[in-house]
């Protein structure tokens, strides 16, 4: 989320706290506490059929804008985004459940691992 705020203009909620490990947290389940972003989900208010053609066009343009911004993101390595010790965003290894580590410098390194 922090990474997206630095390279896009997308509305991204602030993260107040999180825990990915089940063993080392008091609730024993992964969680994320984040800011609520105001708005409604389209399906909660009746779905796309309740919209006028102008509203549908606005929704499509909004989704296209998000997809265009996300499609421009390019990382220099293949791996997971992690917070470094100074709060910087770094590329770290992939989760152990993937069966390999990384980060990888190229797609060839990734596929050969």
N, CA, C and O of each residue as an XYZ file, in Angstrom:
452
protein
N       0.825     -1.178      0.000
C       0.000      0.000      0.000
C       0.881      1.258      0.000
O       0.628      2.200     -0.750
N       1.896      1.260      0.833
C       2.794      2.412      0.892
C       3.456      2.637     -0.464
O       3.626      3.778     -0.892
N       3.821      1.570     -1.127
C       4.459      1.672     -2.438
C       3.521      2.338     -3.441
O       3.944      3.201     -4.211
N       2.250      1.938     -3.433
C       1.293      2.518     -4.373
C       1.126      4.017     -4.155
O       0.932      4.761     -5.117
N       1.199      4.469     -2.907
C       1.052      5.905     -2.653
C       2.231      6.699     -3.190
O       2.093      7.890     -3.469
N       3.386      6.064     -3.338
C       4.561      6.789     -3.817
C       4.643      6.878     -5.337
O       5.332      7.749     -5.867
N       3.946      5.985     -6.046
C       4.097      5.968     -7.503
C       2.798      6.171     -8.279
O       2.821      6.243     -9.508
N       1.652      6.266     -7.570
C       0.374      6.476     -8.255
C      -0.415      7.576     -7.544
O      -0.025      8.056     -6.480
N      -1.518      7.955     -8.154
C      -2.442      8.884     -7.515
C      -3.693      8.158     -7.031
O      -4.705      8.792     -6.735
N      -3.627      6.835     -6.951
C      -4.776      6.038     -6.518
C      -5.103      6.317     -5.056
O      -4.196      6.550     -4.257
N      -6.388      6.299     -4.692
C      -6.746      6.452     -3.279
C      -6.413      5.158     -2.530
O      -7.050      4.126     -2.742
N      -5.435      5.227     -1.677
C      -4.971      4.046     -0.939
C      -5.159      4.312      0.550
O      -4.741      5.360      1.043
N      -5.786      3.375      1.279
C      -5.995      3.615      2.712
C      -4.680      3.569      3.493
O      -3.748      2.852      3.129
N      -4.629      4.348      4.571
C      -3.475      4.288      5.476
C      -3.551      2.991      6.274
O      -4.632      2.555      6.669
N      -2.401      2.386      6.505
C      -2.335      1.163      7.305
C      -1.900      1.544      8.711
O      -0.846      2.151      8.899
N      -2.715      1.184      9.702
C      -2.407      1.512     11.095
C      -1.622      0.406     11.778
O      -0.840      0.674     12.690
N      -1.819     -0.826     11.350
C      -1.102     -1.947     11.925
C      -1.445     -3.222     11.179
O      -2.504     -3.333     10.561
N      -0.541     -4.176     11.245
C      -0.792     -5.460     10.588
C       0.074     -6.527     11.246
O       1.048     -6.224     11.935
N      -0.297     -7.763     11.022
C       0.504     -8.901     11.483
C       0.249    -10.039     10.508
O      -0.900    -10.417     10.277
N       1.307    -10.582      9.939
C       1.150    -11.668      8.973
C       1.357    -13.038      9.593
O       0.989    -14.055      9.005
N       1.940    -13.064     10.771
C       2.215    -14.339     11.440
C       1.072    -14.709     12.384
O       0.518    -13.842     13.059
N       0.727    -15.969     12.432
C      -0.303    -16.411     13.370
C       0.278    -16.682     14.753
O      -0.409    -16.518     15.761
N       1.541    -17.095     14.801
C       2.129    -17.494     16.075
C       2.470    -16.310     16.970
O       2.292    -16.380     18.186
N       2.954    -15.233     16.384
C       3.494    -14.141     17.201
C       2.517    -12.987     17.415
O       2.940    -11.887     17.769
N       1.234    -13.212     17.211
C       0.297    -12.125     17.494
C      -0.832    -12.613     18.399
O      -1.185    -13.792     18.377
N      -1.393    -11.707     19.189
C      -2.369    -12.113     20.207
C      -3.682    -12.655     19.657
O      -4.340    -13.443     20.335
N      -4.083    -12.264     18.460
C      -5.345    -12.773     17.930
C      -5.185    -14.083     17.168
O      -6.174    -14.702     16.778
N      -3.943    -14.504     16.956
C      -3.616    -15.801     16.322
C      -4.160    -15.950     14.908
O      -4.465    -17.058     14.467
N      -4.277    -14.844     14.208
C      -4.699    -14.874     12.812
C      -4.131    -13.624     12.129
O      -4.090    -12.560     12.747
N      -3.693    -13.729     10.873
C      -3.183    -12.529     10.179
C      -4.261    -11.447     10.092
O      -5.442    -11.755      9.933
N      -3.853    -10.185     10.196
C      -4.811     -9.090     10.124
C      -4.158     -7.827      9.562
O      -2.935     -7.687      9.539
N      -5.022     -6.913      9.111
C      -4.606     -5.575      8.679
C      -5.632     -4.598      9.241
O      -6.831     -4.761      9.016
N      -5.172     -3.589      9.965
C      -6.038     -2.505     10.427
C      -5.757     -1.307      9.533
O      -4.645     -0.780      9.515
N      -6.781     -0.878      8.787
C      -6.564      0.201      7.831
C      -7.676      1.220      7.859
O      -8.773      0.972      8.360
N      -7.362      2.362      7.310
C      -8.301      3.459      7.197
C      -9.471      3.062      6.309
O      -9.302      2.342      5.325
N     -10.638      3.532      6.662
C     -11.820      3.316      5.826
C     -11.854      4.382      4.738
O     -11.720      5.570      5.031
N     -12.029      3.976      3.510
C     -12.172      4.918      2.406
C     -13.663      5.081      2.137
O     -14.375      4.102      1.911
N     -14.122      6.316      2.163
C     -15.549      6.594      1.978
C     -16.021      6.178      0.587
O     -15.288      6.270     -0.398
N     -17.259      5.721      0.543
C     -17.863      5.361     -0.726
C     -18.731      4.128     -0.585
O     -18.847      3.553      0.497
N     -19.322      3.741     -1.657
C     -20.180      2.568     -1.680
C     -19.680      1.598     -2.730
O     -19.160      1.993     -3.773
N     -19.849      0.327     -2.431
C     -19.588     -0.682     -3.454
C     -20.802     -0.723     -4.366
O     -21.937     -0.700     -3.888
N     -20.583     -0.781     -5.647
C     -21.664     -0.714     -6.620
C     -22.732     -1.775     -6.354
O     -23.926     -1.495     -6.462
N     -22.307     -2.985     -6.007
C     -23.288     -4.056     -5.805
C     -24.075     -3.885     -4.508
O     -25.158     -4.453     -4.366
N     -23.546     -3.109     -3.561
C     -24.289     -2.843     -2.324
C     -25.447     -1.874     -2.541
O     -26.381     -1.827     -1.741
N     -25.386     -1.106     -3.622
C     -26.461     -0.138     -3.883
C     -27.339     -0.546     -5.062
O     -28.103      0.265     -5.585
N     -27.228     -1.792     -5.472
C     -28.133     -2.293     -6.504
C     -27.491     -2.812     -7.773
O     -28.184     -3.350     -8.636
N     -26.194     -2.663     -7.907
C     -25.509     -3.198     -9.072
C     -25.522     -2.240    -10.247
O     -26.142     -1.178    -10.184
N     -24.838     -2.614    -11.320
C     -24.689     -1.712    -12.471
C     -26.004     -1.404    -13.189
O     -26.090     -0.417    -13.920
N     -27.017     -2.227    -12.991
C     -28.278     -2.000    -13.715
C     -29.006     -0.743    -13.257
O     -29.885     -0.255    -13.968
N     -28.659     -0.200    -12.077
C     -29.350      1.004    -11.593
C     -28.724      2.293    -12.135
O     -29.262      3.381    -11.930
N     -27.594      2.167    -12.821
C     -26.877      3.346    -13.308
C     -27.380      3.796    -14.669
O     -27.831      2.994    -15.487
N     -27.290      5.106    -14.886
C     -27.583      5.642    -16.219
C     -26.382      5.336    -17.111
O     -25.332      4.919    -16.621
N     -26.535      5.539    -18.405
C     -25.417      5.273    -19.310
C     -24.253      6.218    -19.021
O     -23.096      5.825    -19.168
N     -24.537      7.458    -18.611
C     -23.467      8.395    -18.260
C     -22.710      7.925    -17.014
O     -21.485      8.025    -16.955
N     -23.443      7.414    -16.021
C     -22.806      6.913    -14.800
C     -21.964      5.671    -15.101
O     -20.870      5.507    -14.559
N     -22.479      4.809    -15.962
C     -21.715      3.618    -16.343
C     -20.416      4.014    -17.025
O     -19.369      3.420    -16.767
N     -20.480      5.013    -17.893
C     -19.273      5.488    -18.582
C     -18.267      6.039    -17.570
O     -17.066      5.803    -17.702
N     -18.746      6.768    -16.567
C     -17.863      7.319    -15.540
C     -17.188      6.198    -14.744
O     -16.004      6.290    -14.421
N     -17.942      5.142    -14.431
C     -17.375      3.991    -13.711
C     -16.322      3.320    -14.583
O     -15.232      3.007    -14.103
N     -16.631      3.095    -15.854
C     -15.658      2.461    -16.758
C     -14.384      3.294    -16.885
O     -13.284      2.740    -16.888
N     -14.516      4.604    -16.989
C     -13.345      5.478    -17.100
C     -12.516      5.441    -15.815
O     -11.287      5.477    -15.865
N     -13.184      5.371    -14.678
C     -12.485      5.299    -13.396
C     -11.699      3.995    -13.284
O     -10.539      3.998    -12.874
N     -12.329      2.893    -13.645
C     -11.649      1.590    -13.604
C     -10.485      1.570    -14.592
O      -9.414      1.054    -14.272
N     -10.680      2.120    -15.775
C      -9.614      2.163    -16.773
C      -8.439      2.997    -16.265
O      -7.284      2.633    -16.489
N      -8.717      4.100    -15.591
C      -7.652      4.933    -15.036
C      -6.834      4.164    -14.005
O      -5.606      4.248    -13.988
N      -7.517      3.418    -13.152
C      -6.827      2.600    -12.145
C      -5.966      1.542    -12.835
O      -4.806      1.353    -12.470
N      -6.525      0.856    -13.823
C      -5.781     -0.181    -14.531
C      -4.578      0.400    -15.277
O      -3.519     -0.226    -15.322
N      -4.730      1.579    -15.854
C      -3.604      2.201    -16.554
C      -2.479      2.521    -15.581
O      -1.311      2.271    -15.878
N      -2.820      3.071    -14.424
C      -1.780      3.381    -13.438
C      -1.098      2.110    -12.933
O       0.124      2.073    -12.791
N      -1.889      1.069    -12.661
C      -1.314     -0.179    -12.160
C      -0.449     -0.852    -13.226
O       0.539     -1.505    -12.888
N      -0.798     -0.706    -14.496
C      -0.042     -1.374    -15.557
C       1.334     -0.740    -15.787
O       2.201     -1.351    -16.411
N       1.531      0.465    -15.292
C       2.827      1.122    -15.485
C       3.851      0.736    -14.414
O       5.024      1.092    -14.522
N       3.415      0.018    -13.393
C       4.322     -0.348    -12.307
C       5.294     -1.414    -12.795
O       4.882     -2.455    -13.307
N       6.566     -1.150    -12.634
C       7.603     -2.079    -13.062
C       8.648     -2.176    -11.949
O       9.232     -1.169    -11.549
N       8.874     -3.370    -11.463
C       9.870     -3.592    -10.417
C      11.170     -4.075    -11.040
O      11.155     -4.725    -12.085
N      12.283     -3.763    -10.413
C      13.589     -4.138    -10.964
C      13.942     -5.602    -10.676
O      14.891     -6.132    -11.255
N      13.191     -6.255     -9.789
C      13.406     -7.669     -9.486
C      12.061     -8.346     -9.255
O      11.041     -7.680     -9.079
N      12.071     -9.684     -9.259
C      10.873    -10.470     -8.961
C      10.969    -10.899     -7.497
O      11.925    -11.565     -7.098
N       9.989    -10.518     -6.717
C       9.977    -10.853     -5.299
C       8.779    -10.215     -4.623
O       7.803     -9.860     -5.284
N       8.849    -10.068     -3.305
C       7.793     -9.451     -2.519
C       8.236     -8.063     -2.073
O       9.406     -7.845     -1.758
N       7.304     -7.141     -2.049
C       7.610     -5.824     -1.500
C       7.620     -5.935      0.025
O       6.671     -6.438      0.627
N       8.691     -5.466      0.634
C       8.824     -5.516      2.091
C       9.312     -4.158      2.594
O       9.945     -3.398      1.861
N       9.005     -3.871      3.854
C       9.519     -2.657      4.470
C      10.898     -2.935      5.024
O      11.087     -3.866      5.807
N      11.865     -2.122      4.615
C      13.222     -2.251      5.117
C      13.335     -1.666      6.517
O      12.375     -1.095      7.035
N      14.507     -1.807      7.129
C      14.705     -1.351      8.503
C      14.491      0.157      8.689
O      14.131      0.595      9.781
N      14.702      0.933      7.663
C      14.515      2.392      7.756
C      13.129      2.826      7.258
O      12.879      4.019      7.082
N      12.231      1.857      7.033
C      10.905      2.179      6.523
C      10.852      2.340      5.020
O       9.831      2.750      4.467
N      11.960      2.014      4.353
C      11.993      2.088      2.897
C      11.357      0.835      2.306
O      11.286     -0.208      2.956
N      10.903      0.952      1.086
C      10.295     -0.191      0.408
C      11.376     -0.903     -0.384
O      12.064     -0.297     -1.205
N      11.518     -2.204     -0.124
C      12.537     -3.020     -0.784
C      11.885     -4.247     -1.392
O      10.737     -4.572     -1.087
N      12.623     -4.922     -2.249
C      12.144     -6.181     -2.824
C      12.829     -7.308     -2.082
O      14.055     -7.424     -2.092
N      12.024     -8.138     -1.440
C      12.540     -9.253     -0.661
C      12.145    -10.577     -1.275
O      11.631    -10.619     -2.393
N      12.381    -11.655     -0.553
C      12.043    -12.977     -1.075
C      10.535    -13.187     -1.181
O       9.751    -12.508     -0.519
N      10.153    -14.125     -2.013
C       8.751    -14.519     -2.113
C       8.386    -15.334     -0.876
O       9.273    -15.878     -0.219
N       7.102    -15.430     -0.547
C       6.708    -16.243      0.609
C       7.168    -17.695      0.461
O       7.208    -18.233     -0.645
N       7.511    -18.314      1.579
C       8.019    -19.694      1.559
C       7.032    -20.661      0.919
O       7.444    -21.680      0.365
N       5.742    -20.365      0.984
C       4.742    -21.268      0.408
C       4.867    -21.380     -1.107
O       4.322    -22.315     -1.694
N       5.571    -20.449     -1.759
C       5.803    -20.538     -3.194
C       6.852    -21.589     -3.529
O       6.942    -22.022     -4.677
N       7.640    -22.003     -2.552
C       8.622    -23.050     -2.768
C       9.976    -22.571     -3.248
O      10.868    -23.393     -3.457
N      10.163    -21.285     -3.431
C      11.460    -20.733     -3.791
C      11.576    -19.367     -3.150
O      10.585    -18.830     -2.654
N      12.774    -18.792     -3.153
C      12.984    -17.597     -2.356
C      13.064    -16.313     -3.155
O      12.092    -15.559     -3.192
N      14.166    -16.047     -3.781
C      14.336    -14.780     -4.461
C      14.891    -13.737     -3.514
O      15.329    -14.093     -2.420
N      14.892    -12.475     -3.877
C      14.372    -11.965     -5.138
C      15.202    -12.399     -6.339
O      16.373    -12.754     -6.205
N      14.589    -12.366     -7.493
C      15.234    -12.815     -8.720
C      15.501    -11.630     -9.634
O      14.686    -10.711     -9.729
N      16.636    -11.655    -10.301
C      17.034    -10.556    -11.183
C      16.388    -10.620    -12.557
O      16.314     -9.610    -13.257
N      15.918    -11.804    -12.950
C      15.318    -11.947    -14.279
C      14.273    -13.052    -14.269
O      14.267    -13.898    -13.374
N      13.396    -13.048    -15.256
C      12.424    -14.135    -15.374
C      13.104    -15.499    -15.522
O      12.578    -16.501    -15.037
N      14.253    -15.551    -16.179
C      14.974    -16.812    -16.352
C      15.408    -17.351    -14.995
O      15.228    -18.537    -14.716
N      15.977    -16.496    -14.147
C      16.371    -16.919    -12.796
C      15.166    -17.432    -12.018
O      15.257    -18.424    -11.296
N      14.047    -16.753    -12.170
C      12.813    -17.153    -11.475
C      12.353    -18.540    -11.929
O      12.073    -19.406    -11.101
N      12.276    -18.747    -13.239
C      11.790    -20.030    -13.760
C      12.756    -21.176    -13.509
O      12.327    -22.322    -13.381
N      14.054    -20.890    -13.434
C      15.035    -21.946    -13.198
C      15.193    -22.303    -11.724
O      15.851    -23.291    -11.399
N      14.609    -21.527    -10.840
C      14.811    -21.790     -9.401
C      14.026    -22.992     -8.920
O      14.090    -23.340     -7.740
